[in-house]
Amino acid sequence: MFMYMVFYLMVFSAVFSFVMNYNHLLNSLLSLEMISLSLYFLMGLGYMVLGMEIYNLLYFLVMLVCEGVLGLSILIMIVYGYGEDYMKSFSVLMC
């Protein structure tokens, strides 16, 4: 029961960090990775408690890696194009 509370606290703190640090793209990506890793641990704990197979966790982990690679490649393209990762300086977002 204590582990569930710890992982829920990790999810909520990562969501809070994502909401508070939305100006920088790198901070947003780190917060999203924290959310997804804490959900991964929460799913793993739930699968172990229920005695289920953990093949779904492998698929989820592959999706996490793909999400991380895509986010970093977008970050590199934005920094290369604009020179910084500060979100309010992009002319695309000024609608």
N, CA, C and O atoms as a GROMACS GRO file, in nm:
protein
  380
    1MET      N    1   0.082  -0.119   0.000
    1MET     CA    2   0.000   0.000   0.000
    1MET      C    3   0.087   0.126   0.000
    1MET      O    4   0.055   0.225  -0.066
    2PHE      N    5   0.197   0.120   0.075
    2PHE     CA    6   0.287   0.235   0.080
    2PHE      C    7   0.350   0.263  -0.055
    2PHE      O    8   0.369   0.379  -0.092
    3MET      N    9   0.383   0.157  -0.131
    3MET     CA   10   0.445   0.175  -0.262
    3MET      C   11   0.349   0.241  -0.360
    3MET      O   12   0.391   0.324  -0.441
    4TYR      N   13   0.221   0.206  -0.352
    4TYR     CA   14   0.122   0.272  -0.437
    4TYR      C   15   0.117   0.422  -0.408
    4TYR      O   16   0.109   0.503  -0.500
    5MET      N   17   0.121   0.457  -0.282
    5MET     CA   18   0.116   0.598  -0.246
    5MET      C   19   0.241   0.671  -0.294
    5MET      O   20   0.232   0.786  -0.337
    6VAL      N   21   0.355   0.606  -0.288
    6VAL     CA   22   0.479   0.668  -0.336
    6VAL      C   23   0.472   0.691  -0.486
    6VAL      O   24   0.511   0.798  -0.534
    7PHE      N   25   0.422   0.592  -0.561
    7PHE     CA   26   0.416   0.608  -0.706
    7PHE      C   27   0.310   0.710  -0.746
    7PHE      O   28   0.330   0.783  -0.843
    8TYR      N   29   0.198   0.716  -0.675
    8TYR     CA   30   0.099   0.820  -0.703
    8TYR      C   31   0.156   0.958  -0.672
    8TYR      O   32   0.129   1.054  -0.745
    9LEU      N   33   0.233   0.969  -0.567
    9LEU     CA   34   0.298   1.096  -0.535
    9LEU      C   35   0.398   1.134  -0.644
    9LEU      O   36   0.411   1.252  -0.677
   10MET      N   37   0.468   1.036  -0.699
   10MET     CA   38   0.560   1.063  -0.809
   10MET      C   39   0.485   1.115  -0.931
   10MET      O   40   0.531   1.209  -0.996
   11VAL      N   41   0.370   1.055  -0.962
   11VAL     CA   42   0.292   1.100  -1.077
   11VAL      C   43   0.243   1.243  -1.055
   11VAL      O   44   0.256   1.327  -1.144
   12PHE      N   45   0.187   1.271  -0.939
   12PHE     CA   46   0.133   1.404  -0.914
   12PHE      C   47   0.242   1.510  -0.907
   12PHE      O   48   0.220   1.623  -0.952
   13SER      N   49   0.358   1.477  -0.853
   13SER     CA   50   0.466   1.575  -0.851
   13SER      C   51   0.520   1.600  -0.991
   13SER      O   52   0.560   1.712  -1.023
   14ALA      N   53   0.522   1.498  -1.075
   14ALA     CA   54   0.566   1.518  -1.213
   14ALA      C   55   0.465   1.600  -1.292
   14ALA      O   56   0.504   1.684  -1.373
   15VAL      N   57   0.337   1.578  -1.269
   15VAL     CA   58   0.234   1.660  -1.335
   15VAL      C   59   0.244   1.804  -1.288
   15VAL      O   60   0.232   1.896  -1.368
   16PHE      N   61   0.265   1.824  -1.159
   16PHE     CA   62   0.282   1.959  -1.106
   16PHE      C   63   0.405   2.026  -1.166
   16PHE      O   64   0.401   2.144  -1.201
   17SER      N   65   0.513   1.952  -1.180
   17SER     CA   66   0.634   2.006  -1.242
   17SER      C   67   0.610   2.040  -1.389
   17SER      O   68   0.661   2.140  -1.439
   18PHE      N   69   0.532   1.957  -1.457
   18PHE     CA   70   0.501   1.983  -1.598
   18PHE      C   71   0.417   2.110  -1.612
   18PHE      O   72   0.439   2.189  -1.704
   19VAL      N   73   0.322   2.129  -1.523
   19VAL     CA   74   0.236   2.247  -1.530
   19VAL      C   75   0.314   2.373  -1.495
   19VAL      O   76   0.293   2.478  -1.556
   20MET      N   77   0.403   2.365  -1.399
   20MET     CA   78   0.475   2.484  -1.354
   20MET      C   79   0.592   2.522  -1.446
   20MET      O   80   0.628   2.639  -1.451
   21ASN      N   81   0.651   2.427  -1.517
   21ASN     CA   82   0.769   2.454  -1.600
   21ASN      C   83   0.740   2.432  -1.747
   21ASN      O   84   0.815   2.364  -1.816
   22TYR      N   85   0.632   2.489  -1.795
   22TYR     CA   86   0.596   2.468  -1.935
   22TYR      C   87   0.668   2.562  -2.030
   22TYR      O   88   0.653   2.549  -2.151
   23ASN      N   89   0.745   2.657  -1.979
   23ASN     CA   90   0.812   2.753  -2.066
   23ASN      C   91   0.930   2.693  -2.141
   23ASN      O   92   0.955   2.730  -2.256
   24HIS      N   93   1.002   2.604  -2.080
   24HIS     CA   94   1.118   2.543  -2.143
   24HIS      C   95   1.083   2.403  -2.190
   24HIS      O   96   1.025   2.324  -2.116
   25LEU      N   97   1.120   2.374  -2.312
   25LEU     CA   98   1.086   2.246  -2.372
   25LEU      C   99   1.159   2.131  -2.305
   25LEU      O  100   1.102   2.023  -2.289
   26LEU      N  101   1.283   2.151  -2.266
   26LEU     CA  102   1.359   2.043  -2.202
   26LEU      C  103   1.300   2.007  -2.066
   26LEU      O  104   1.292   1.889  -2.032
   27ASN      N  105   1.258   2.107  -1.989
   27ASN     CA  106   1.193   2.078  -1.861
   27ASN      C  107   1.061   2.005  -1.882
   27ASN      O  108   1.027   1.916  -1.804
   28SER      N  109   0.988   2.042  -1.985
   28SER     CA  110   0.862   1.973  -2.015
   28SER      C  111   0.887   1.828  -2.053
   28SER      O  112   0.812   1.739  -2.011
   29LEU      N  113   0.990   1.803  -2.132
   29LEU     CA  114   1.021   1.666  -2.172
   29LEU      C  115   1.065   1.582  -2.052
   29LEU      O  116   1.029   1.465  -2.041
   30LEU      N  117   1.144   1.641  -1.963
   30LEU     CA  118   1.185   1.569  -1.842
   30LEU      C  119   1.066   1.536  -1.753
   30LEU      O  120   1.060   1.429  -1.694
   31SER      N  121   0.972   1.629  -1.743
   31SER     CA  122   0.852   1.603  -1.663
   31SER      C  123   0.767   1.494  -1.725
   31SER      O  124   0.713   1.410  -1.654
   32LEU      N  125   0.756   1.493  -1.858
   32LEU     CA  126   0.680   1.388  -1.925
   32LEU      C  127   0.746   1.252  -1.907
   32LEU      O  128   0.677   1.151  -1.889
   33GLU      N  129   0.879   1.248  -1.910
   33GLU     CA  130   0.948   1.122  -1.886
   33GLU      C  131   0.928   1.074  -1.742
   33GLU      O  132   0.913   0.954  -1.718
   34MET      N  133   0.926   1.167  -1.648
   34MET     CA  134   0.901   1.130  -1.509
   34MET      C  135   0.760   1.074  -1.492
   34MET      O  136   0.740   0.977  -1.419
   35ILE      N  137   0.663   1.134  -1.560
   35ILE     CA  138   0.525   1.084  -1.554
   35ILE      C  139   0.519   0.943  -1.610
   35ILE      O  140   0.459   0.854  -1.549
   36SER      N  141   0.579   0.923  -1.725
   36SER     CA  142   0.568   0.792  -1.789
   36SER      C  143   0.646   0.685  -1.713
   36SER      O  144   0.602   0.570  -1.706
   37LEU      N  145   0.761   0.719  -1.656
   37LEU     CA  146   0.835   0.620  -1.577
   37LEU      C  147   0.764   0.583  -1.448
   37LEU      O  148   0.764   0.467  -1.406
   38SER      N  149   0.702   0.681  -1.384
   38SER     CA  150   0.628   0.648  -1.262
   38SER      C  151   0.504   0.566  -1.295
   38SER      O  152   0.465   0.480  -1.216
   39LEU      N  153   0.439   0.591  -1.409
   39LEU     CA  154   0.328   0.506  -1.452
   39LEU      C  155   0.377   0.366  -1.485
   39LEU      O  156   0.306   0.268  -1.460
   40TYR      N  157   0.497   0.355  -1.541
   40TYR     CA  158   0.555   0.224  -1.569
   40TYR      C  159   0.576   0.145  -1.440
   40TYR      O  160   0.542   0.027  -1.432
   41PHE      N  161   0.634   0.210  -1.340
   41PHE     CA  162   0.655   0.143  -1.211
   41PHE      C  163   0.523   0.107  -1.145
   41PHE      O  164   0.511   0.001  -1.084
   42LEU      N  165   0.424   0.194  -1.158
   42LEU     CA  166   0.292   0.167  -1.100
   42LEU      C  167   0.226   0.048  -1.169
   42LEU      O  168   0.165  -0.035  -1.102
   43MET      N  169   0.237   0.041  -1.301
   43MET     CA  170   0.182  -0.074  -1.373
   43MET      C  171   0.256  -0.202  -1.337
   43MET      O  172   0.194  -0.307  -1.320
   44GLY      N  173   0.388  -0.194  -1.324
   44GLY     CA  174   0.466  -0.311  -1.286
   44GLY      C  175   0.430  -0.363  -1.148
   44GLY      O  176   0.420  -0.484  -1.127
   45LEU      N  177   0.409  -0.271  -1.056
   45LEU     CA  178   0.369  -0.312  -0.922
   45LEU      C  179   0.230  -0.376  -0.923
   45LEU      O  180   0.205  -0.474  -0.854
   46GLY      N  181   0.141  -0.318  -1.002
   46GLY     CA  182   0.007  -0.375  -1.013
   46GLY      C  183   0.007  -0.513  -1.076
   46GLY      O  184  -0.067  -0.601  -1.033
   47TYR      N  185   0.090  -0.532  -1.179
   47TYR     CA  186   0.100  -0.664  -1.243
   47TYR      C  187   0.159  -0.767  -1.148
   47TYR      O  188   0.117  -0.883  -1.148
   48MET      N  189   0.257  -0.726  -1.066
   48MET     CA  190   0.315  -0.821  -0.972
   48MET      C  191   0.217  -0.859  -0.862
   48MET      O  192   0.213  -0.975  -0.819
   49VAL      N  193   0.139  -0.764  -0.816
   49VAL     CA  194   0.042  -0.793  -0.711
   49VAL      C  195  -0.067  -0.886  -0.763
   49VAL      O  196  -0.110  -0.978  -0.693
   50LEU      N  197  -0.112  -0.862  -0.887
   50LEU     CA  198  -0.218  -0.945  -0.944
   50LEU      C  199  -0.167  -1.077  -1.001
   50LEU      O  200  -0.247  -1.165  -1.032
   51GLY      N  201  -0.037  -1.092  -1.015
   51GLY     CA  202   0.020  -1.216  -1.067
   51GLY      C  203   0.003  -1.231  -1.217
   51GLY      O  204  -0.002  -1.343  -1.268
   52MET      N  205  -0.006  -1.120  -1.288
   52MET     CA  206  -0.024  -1.125  -1.433
   52MET      C  207   0.110  -1.129  -1.504
   52MET      O  208   0.214  -1.104  -1.443
   53GLU      N  209   0.107  -1.161  -1.632
   53GLU     CA  210   0.229  -1.160  -1.712
   53GLU      C  211   0.269  -1.016  -1.740
   53GLU      O  212   0.185  -0.926  -1.747
   54ILE      N  213   0.398  -0.996  -1.755
   54ILE     CA  214   0.447  -0.859  -1.767
   54ILE      C  215   0.490  -0.826  -1.910
   54ILE      O  216   0.572  -0.736  -1.930
   55TYR      N  217   0.436  -0.895  -2.009
   55TYR     CA  218   0.471  -0.864  -2.147
   55TYR      C  219   0.419  -0.727  -2.189
   55TYR      O  220   0.480  -0.661  -2.273
   56ASN      N  221   0.308  -0.685  -2.131
   56ASN     CA  222   0.256  -0.553  -2.163
   56ASN      C  223   0.351  -0.443  -2.118
   56ASN      O  224   0.358  -0.337  -2.180
   57LEU      N  225   0.424  -0.468  -2.011
   57LEU     CA  226   0.521  -0.369  -1.964
   57LEU      C  227   0.634  -0.350  -2.064
   57LEU      O  228   0.688  -0.240  -2.078
   58LEU      N  229   0.670  -0.457  -2.133
   58LEU     CA  230   0.774  -0.446  -2.235
   58LEU      C  231   0.728  -0.358  -2.350
   58LEU      O  232   0.804  -0.275  -2.400
   59TYR      N  233   0.603  -0.375  -2.392
   59TYR     CA  234   0.547  -0.290  -2.498
   59TYR      C  235   0.538  -0.145  -2.452
   59TYR      O  236   0.567  -0.053  -2.528
   60PHE      N  237   0.499  -0.126  -2.328
   60PHE     CA  238   0.491   0.010  -2.274
   60PHE      C  239   0.629   0.074  -2.266
   60PHE      O  240   0.644   0.193  -2.294
   61LEU      N  241   0.730  -0.004  -2.230
   61LEU     CA  242   0.866   0.048  -2.223
   61LEU      C  243   0.918   0.085  -2.361
   61LEU      O  244   0.990   0.184  -2.375
   62VAL      N  245   0.884   0.007  -2.463
   62VAL     CA  246   0.922   0.041  -2.600
   62VAL      C  247   0.858   0.172  -2.642
   62VAL      O  248   0.921   0.255  -2.707
   63MET      N  249   0.732   0.191  -2.605
   63MET     CA  250   0.664   0.317  -2.638
   63MET      C  251   0.727   0.435  -2.564
   63MET      O  252   0.734   0.546  -2.618
   64LEU      N  253   0.774   0.413  -2.442
   64LEU     CA  254   0.842   0.519  -2.368
   64LEU      C  255   0.972   0.559  -2.435
   64LEU      O  256   1.005   0.677  -2.443
   65VAL      N  257   1.045   0.461  -2.484
   65VAL     CA  258   1.171   0.491  -2.553
   65VAL      C  259   1.144   0.567  -2.681
   65VAL      O  260   1.215   0.663  -2.713
   66CYS      N  261   1.043   0.526  -2.756
   66CYS     CA  262   1.008   0.597  -2.880
   66CYS      C  263   0.965   0.740  -2.850
   66CYS      O  264   1.000   0.832  -2.925
   67GLU      N  265   0.890   0.760  -2.743
   67GLU     CA  266   0.846   0.894  -2.705
   67GLU      C  267   0.965   0.981  -2.666
   67GLU      O  268   0.970   1.099  -2.701
   68GLY      N  269   1.060   0.924  -2.594
   68GLY     CA  270   1.178   0.999  -2.555
   68GLY      C  271   1.265   1.038  -2.673
   68GLY      O  272   1.315   1.150  -2.680
   69VAL      N  273   1.283   0.945  -2.765
   69VAL     CA  274   1.364   0.974  -2.884
   69VAL      C  275   1.297   1.080  -2.971
   69VAL      O  276   1.364   1.169  -3.022
   70LEU      N  277   1.167   1.070  -2.987
   70LEU     CA  278   1.094   1.170  -3.067
   70LEU      C  279   1.102   1.307  -3.002
   70LEU      O  280   1.122   1.407  -3.071
   71GLY      N  281   1.086   1.313  -2.870
   71GLY     CA  282   1.095   1.442  -2.801
   71GLY      C  283   1.233   1.504  -2.811
   71GLY      O  284   1.245   1.624  -2.832
   72LEU      N  285   1.337   1.423  -2.796
   72LEU     CA  286   1.473   1.477  -2.808
   72LEU      C  287   1.506   1.521  -2.949
   72LEU      O  288   1.576   1.620  -2.968
   73SER      N  289   1.456   1.449  -3.049
   73SER     CA  290   1.482   1.491  -3.187
   73SER      C  291   1.409   1.621  -3.219
   73SER      O  292   1.462   1.706  -3.290
   74ILE      N  293   1.288   1.638  -3.167
   74ILE     CA  294   1.217   1.765  -3.186
   74ILE      C  295   1.290   1.877  -3.114
   74ILE      O  296   1.299   1.988  -3.166
   75LEU      N  297   1.341   1.850  -2.994
   75LEU     CA  298   1.417   1.951  -2.920
   75LEU      C  299   1.541   1.992  -2.997
   75LEU      O  300   1.573   2.111  -3.004
   76ILE      N  301   1.613   1.897  -3.054
   76ILE     CA  302   1.734   1.928  -3.130
   76ILE      C  303   1.699   2.010  -3.254
   76ILE      O  304   1.771   2.105  -3.286
   77MET      N  305   1.590   1.976  -3.322
   77MET     CA  306   1.550   2.053  -3.440
   77MET      C  307   1.510   2.195  -3.403
   77MET      O  308   1.542   2.289  -3.476
   78ILE      N  309   1.441   2.213  -3.291
   78ILE     CA  310   1.399   2.347  -3.250
   78ILE      C  311   1.520   2.430  -3.207
   78ILE      O  312   1.529   2.547  -3.243
   79VAL      N  313   1.611   2.371  -3.131
   79VAL     CA  314   1.730   2.445  -3.088
   79VAL      C  315   1.817   2.480  -3.208
   79VAL      O  316   1.877   2.587  -3.213
   80TYR      N  317   1.825   2.390  -3.305
   80TYR     CA  318   1.903   2.418  -3.426
   80TYR      C  319   1.838   2.530  -3.507
   80TYR      O  320   1.907   2.615  -3.563
   81GLY      N  321   1.707   2.530  -3.513
   81GLY     CA  322   1.637   2.631  -3.593
   81GLY      C  323   1.624   2.766  -3.526
   81GLY      O  324   1.642   2.869  -3.590
   82TYR      N  325   1.594   2.767  -3.395
   82TYR     CA  326   1.569   2.892  -3.324
   82TYR      C  327   1.683   2.934  -3.234
   82TYR      O  328   1.695   3.053  -3.204
   83GLY      N  329   1.767   2.844  -3.192
   83GLY     CA  330   1.880   2.878  -3.107
   83GLY      C  331   1.854   2.867  -2.958
   83GLY      O  332   1.946   2.883  -2.879
   84GLU      N  333   1.731   2.839  -2.918
   84GLU     CA  334   1.699   2.824  -2.776
   84GLU      C  335   1.574   2.739  -2.762
   84GLU      O  336   1.502   2.715  -2.860
   85ASP      N  337   1.547   2.694  -2.639
   85ASP     CA  338   1.430   2.610  -2.617
   85ASP      C  339   1.322   2.680  -2.536
   85ASP      O  340   1.232   2.616  -2.483
   86TYR      N  341   1.331   2.812  -2.526
   86TYR     CA  342   1.231   2.888  -2.452
   86TYR      C  343   1.104   2.897  -2.536
   86TYR      O  344   1.107   2.951  -2.646
   87MET      N  345   0.994   2.845  -2.485
   87MET     CA  346   0.873   2.827  -2.565
   87MET      C  347   0.809   2.958  -2.608
   87MET      O  348   0.750   2.963  -2.717
   88LYS      N  349   0.817   3.063  -2.530
   88LYS     CA  350   0.748   3.187  -2.564
   88LYS      C  351   0.820   3.264  -2.674
   88LYS      O  352   0.765   3.362  -2.724
   89SER      N  353   0.938   3.224  -2.713
   89SER     CA  354   1.010   3.296  -2.817
   89SER      C  355   0.981   3.243  -2.956
   89SER      O  356   1.026   3.302  -3.055
   90PHE      N  357   0.907   3.135  -2.967
   90PHE     CA  358   0.875   3.080  -3.098
   90PHE      C  359   0.763   3.160  -3.161
   90PHE      O  360   0.660   3.183  -3.098
   91SER      N  361   0.782   3.202  -3.285
   91SER     CA  362   0.678   3.279  -3.352
   91SER      C  363   0.558   3.192  -3.389
   91SER      O  364   0.449   3.245  -3.412
   92VAL      N  365   0.577   3.062  -3.395
   92VAL     CA  366   0.467   2.971  -3.428
   92VAL      C  367   0.364   2.968  -3.316
   92VAL      O  368   0.245   2.953  -3.342
   93LEU      N  369   0.409   2.982  -3.192
   93LEU     CA  370   0.319   2.973  -3.078
   93LEU      C  371   0.252   3.105  -3.044
   93LEU      O  372   0.172   3.110  -2.950
   94MET      N  373   0.280   3.210  -3.116
   94MET     CA  374   0.222   3.341  -3.087
   94MET      C  375   0.094   3.363  -3.168
   94MET      O  376   0.086   3.460  -3.243
   95CYS      N  377  -0.002   3.278  -3.154
   95CYS     CA  378  -0.129   3.292  -3.226
   95CYS      C  379  -0.231   3.365  -3.142
   95CYS      O  380  -0.344   3.386  -3.186
   0.00000   0.00000   0.00000
